[in-house]
């Protein structure tokens, strides 16, 4: 069952095969974890969101009907959790600017390394300034390569709204990072 589909693994788990659940989690953990970080922009919060996403998904696995891809369902759970958590956190305290590493390649040259580090900080800050709905659409599209209809399903909006969100996010980032693109 190494090449089993998500739906086959879910069915196997519901029949009592605990290894099927572990394989399902292992298959999707990197993508969900990355998505949560790209929304939260803080490692501890992203780890909490990732854990809660899988806990909720596992608890609700018997109700998953396969109307959408399992990955899309997971991303929907993660997106909703992130929105709720970030909204709650912003009400409780002002969101601080905590810079975390990006996936920018590192070079051996000190001057290049310093520039890349500075650019990574600027990108992080620019992403953090984006409203969550724009950041989410952009991350799902650019980083995770999801098609707009799947993103629309995750976000619970029309496909045209996703097109606009991605366009708007790119426009804002381009303006914010203009000094790095000229």
N, C-alpha and C positions, 0 to 999 in steps of 0.2 A: 504494500500500500504506500510505497514511497512516492509514487506519482499521483496519489489520491487528490481529488479535488477538495475544495473547502467543504462543499456539501456532503461529500462522502465521509470526510473526517467528522463533521458534525453528527451525521447519522451514526457513525461508529461510536462516538462518545456517548450519545444518547442511549445506545445499546449496552453501555457499561465499559467501553474500552478507554481507560484513562490515558493511554499513550497517544490516542488520537487527539485528545485535547491538548496535550503538551506539544505535539507536532503543529497543531493549528496555531497555538500561541507563538511558538518559535518562528513560524512562517511569517507572522504579521507584526511581531514585536518591534523589529527595527523601523519599519515604516511608521507605525503608530507613535513610537517613541520620538522619532524625528519630527513628525507632525506636531506633537504636543510641545516639543521644544521650540519649534518655529512659531507657534502661537504664543507660548508663555515667555520665551526669551530668557528664562531662568531655569537652570538645571533642576534644583529641588522641586519647584512647582511642576515642571514637565514630568519628572519622575512620579510625583503624586498623581497627576492627571493620567499618565500611562497606566499606572496600577489601577486606578479607579475605573478607567475605560475597560480594562480586561475583567475586572471583578463584575462590573455591571453586565458586560457581554456574556460572561460565563453563567451568571445568575439567570439571564434571559435567553439563553441559548435554545431552550425548548420552544420558545415563541418565535424564533427566527424562521421565517417562511421562505426565504430565498427569492423574494420579489426583486431584490437588488443583490449585487455582489456582496459577499461577506465583508470584504475589505471596505466597501462603501458604507456598510452598516457600522463597522468599527469606527470609521472616520466621522460618521454622524454622531456617534456617542461621544467621541473625543472632542469634537467641535462644540457640542452642546455643553459638555462639562467645562471646557475652557471658557466659553462665553459666560456661563454662570459664575464660575470661580473668579474670573478677572473682574466681572462687574461687582461681585461681593467685595473682593479685595480693594477695588478702587473706592468703594463707599467707606470701607473701614480705615484705610490709610492711603496716603498719596503713594503712587507707584514710583519707586526709586529707579534710577538708571543704573542697572547692574549689567556690565558688559561681560559677555561670555564669548568663547571662541566661536568662530565661524568656520566653514569648510573652505577657507581660502588657503591655497597651497603656500607652503613656507619655503623660502630659498635660503641658501647658505650666505648670500651677500648681506652684510649688516644693513646697508642702506635700503636694499629691496625688502628685507624683513621688516624694517621700521615702517616703510611705506605701506606694506601689506597689513601690518598691524593697525596702523592708523586708518586705512581704508576699511578694515574689518570693524573697527569701532564705529566709524561713520555709518556703515551699512546697518549695523546693529541698532544704532540710535535712530536711523531713518525708519527701519522696520518697526521699532517700538512706537514711533510716533504715528504710524498708520492705524486707523481704526481697525479693530479686530476683524470686521467683516471683509475689509479690503485685503488685509494681511492673509487671512485664511484662504480667500479665493486665489490670490497670487501664489501662495505656497503650494496649494493643491495642484495648481496648473503648472507652475514652473519647476518646482522641486520634485513633486510626485508624478508629474506627467499625466495627470488625470484629465479626461475630456470634460468640457464644460457641462454636458448633461449630467454626468456623475457628480460634479461639484454642486450643481443646482440641486440635485437630490440630497446631498449631504447638508447643504445650507438651507434647504426648504424654501427655495425661491425659484423664479423663472430663469431659464437659460440666458435670456437677454440681460437679466440683472447681473449674472455672473460675467458676461462679456463686458458690461459696463464697469463692474468692480475691478476686474483685471486691468482694464484700460486706465481707470482712475488711479489705481495703485502704482502702475508703471509711470504715469504722468507725475504723480507726487514724488516718487523716488527719483525720477530723472531730474526734476527741479531741485530736490534736496541734495542730490549728489552731483550737481552740475559742475562743480569745480574739479571733480575727478574724471569727467567725461570730455573735457575740452583740452 
